[in-house]
Amino acid sequence: MDNSNTAKFNLSGDRTADVQALMTYVLNALKEKGYNPINQLVGYFISGDPTYITNYKGARGLIRRIDRDELLEVILSDYCSRL
């Protein structure tokens, strides 16, 4: 694999509303269970291990319905648009 060039990443379709609703639901479930949602989500995004997300209210199964790359793209796009 040649790592000298920047890889271009592009997702098709706009699922921003789906991702925002999903993330709101997962964040609330994590908060309700007493977890720090940022820490848990960072663990999930870095490792890919879904056990960082609580099973409470089906949050773990829900977050696994959308690819981590797509979740990160929407989150970063929203963050960058606010700068």
N, C-alpha and C positions, 0 to 999 in steps of 0.2 A: 504494500500500500504506500503510495506517494503522499507524504504529509507536507510537502513543500508548498502546495497550493491551498487556498481557502476553499472549503467545500461550500456550495450554495445550497441552502435549505429552503424549501418552499412547500407549504401545505396547501392543498386545494380545498376550496369551499370555505365559507365563513361560519364557524360554529361558535362565535364569540358569546352569543346569548346563552347557548347551552353550557359553555364552560363557566361563565359567570354564575349561572344558577347552581351548577354543580359545586363550584368552589364555595359559594355562600352556604350551601347546605352542609358541606364537609367541615368548613370552619366552625359553624354553629354546633355541630355534633362534637367536635373536638373540645370546644369551649365548655359545653354542657358536661362533658366527662372530666373536666378539670385539667386538660392538657394545654400546653402552650402550642397553639396551632402552627405558628411559624416554625418552631423547632421540629415538630412532627412532619410538616410538609417538606422541609429541607431534607430530613432523613429519607423520606419517601422518594423525592426527586433525585437525590444523589445515589441512593442504593437500589432503587427500584423495588424495594421490599414493601409490600402492601401492609405488613403488620405495623408500620408506623401510623397507619390510619385506623381509628377505632371501628369496630364492627357495629357500634351503637347506631341505631336507626338506619342500618344498611350503608353507612358512609363508605366503608371499605369496598364493597361491591360496586357502589356507584362510581367512585373515583377510578376504578379499573376499567370502566366502560369507554373511557377516552384515553388515548395514548398519551404518555407523559410528555412527549415532544410537543404535541398539540396543546396540552395544558400550559406548558412553559411558554410557547409562542404567544398565546393569548394573554397570559399574565404579563410577560415582558412588553408586549405591544401596548397594553393598557398603561403600564408604568411609564414607558417612554413617552407616550402621548401626553402625560401629565407634567412632564418636565418643562 
